[in-house]
Amino acid sequence: MPGPAVSVSIAEVSSLRIQERFVSIQGEGALVGVPSSFVRVAGCNLRCSWCDSPKTSWAAEGEATAVDDLVRWCADGPRHVVLTGGEPLLFEPAAALSRALRAAGHHLTIETAGSVRREGFEADLMSISPKLSHSTPWAKAADLGKPRLAQVHERDRLDLDLLRGLLREFDWQLKFVVRSEAPALEADLVEIDALLDHLGLRDEDRARVLLMPEGTDASALMRGYRDIDEAARARGFRLGLRLHIHLYGHRPGT
């Protein structure tokens, strides 16, 4: 439920670099299928090898947009709003936006890798996607002649203390992108099991963990669901669909 109404001071009304904003359905996670407004910020501290929104990370681009303009835009759309990226938690204006949206009565999901933390955010659901080791772009960074991009990603992709703090503070779900073919899938599952043990996840919370196959092609995703379904059920996890891709394809504004 939205929190108590709060005012956003003029000093907080600044701008965010927005890569895109659109109205669609939530394609992933516990709220799959829910009509939602999406606000996608440009800028990310990580460089995933399989990033499906490179215009927010590898080649970030976007238009500076005032926070109050975004609030007014969301007011004309669904109650549910998704603040995504890139990495929203990098930006102080995104925190002001989160408070303003909840004060206006929206249900707010924030999508984050959980690798940075900034105070002042509010959310009804923190959708956290910790990055596994296969996300580190060793080959791509080398091809670009920028090996440090991979080194920084590997250094920063996981912070267990930070993740524990997010799980304590917010209602949450965990989404893991996994490779769907053996033996890569088994390696990813071992990594996930170890991470959840370190986080002290309770058995009853495992239903809030979703496994999603890597990829943005609908046919490949269907094969991936079949490949990871048994492993997800055996661990008490959920199978993470990407409904928007099956409905609209992998394209902007969906």
Buried (B, 14 or more C-beta within 10 A) or exposed (E): EBEEEEEBEEEBBBBBBBBBBEBBBBBBBBBBEBEBBBBBBBBBBBBBBBBBBEBBBBEBEBEEBBBBBBBEBBEEBBBBBBBBBBBBBBBBBBBBBBBBBBBBEBBBBBBBBBBBBEEEBBBBBBBBBBBBEBBBBBEBBEEEEBEEBBEBBBEBBBBEEBBBEBBEEBEBBBBBBBBBEEEEBEBBBEBBEEBBEEBEBEEEBBEBBBBBBBBEEBEBBEBBBEBBBEBBEEBEBBBBBBBBBEEBEBEEEB
